[in-house]
Amino acid sequence: MPEISRFLGVIVRMYYRDHAPPHFHASYSDYEITVEINTGIVEGRFPRRALSAVLEWHSEHVDELRENWNLARNELPLERIEPLE
């Protein structure tokens, strides 16, 4: 699963040929979540501070995430997305 960003100990990845709806995976230590790109709905558990960082990053990069989702669906190389500053 290609890594598309990394910040504050959070690793963000996207699978090729993953199921709908469009989403990405984030891990932090032993925690893992999926976040729907269009809605921001989160499945899974994350520490509060890490979750806030992921949701802030998501809101700043929605268009890039959608582009990467389309690339992944077409099995093309994914683009790195700038980390949260």
N, C-alpha and C positions, 0 to 999 in steps of 0.2 A: 504494500500500500504506500504510494508516494507521499512523502512529507511535503507540505506546501508552505508551512510557516512554523516558527518556533519562537516563543517569548515567555519570559517569567516562569520557566519550567514547564510550560504547556507545549505540547507537540500537536500540530494540526495536520491531519491526513485526509486523503480522499481515495476511495477505491475505484478502480476501473470496473465498468459494467455493474455498478451497484444498483440496488433497487430504488424505485421512486418512493417518496418525493425527493427532490434534490436536497442533499444534506452533506455535512462533513463530520468527521470524527475528531475528537480532541481527547488527549490523555494528559494526566497530571499525576505523577507518582503511581499509585495503584488504582486511581479513579479513571473512568472513561465515560464520555457522553457523546451523543450525536445531536447535532443542531440542524434543524431544517433551515435551508438558506432563505426561502421566501417568507417564512413566518417567524423565525427565531425560536420556535418551540424546541425545548430541550428534553431529551430522554436520557436518563441515567443520573448519577450523583457526582458532584464535584464540591470541593471546599468553596465557601462563599466568595472569597477574594479571587480565586482562580476563575470561577464562573463569571463574575463581574467582568474580569479582564477579557474572557472569551467573547462575551456578549458585546462588549465595547468594540473589540476587534471586528467581530461579525458586522456590526452596523456600519463601520468605516469601509468595509470591503465587499459589500453585497454584490456589486456588479462583477468584480473580479472572481468571486466565488461562483457566480452563475456561469461565467466564461469557462472556468476550470471544470465545472460540472459537464458542460457541453463537450469540452475536450476529452474528458474521461469517458463519456458515453461513446465517443468516436475513437477511443483507444489511442489518442494522441498525447504527446508529452504535456504534462501540466506545468503551469507557470508558478514560480515562487511568488508569494504575497508578502509584502513588507510586514515585519512584526509590529506589535503594539509598542509604542514608544513610551 
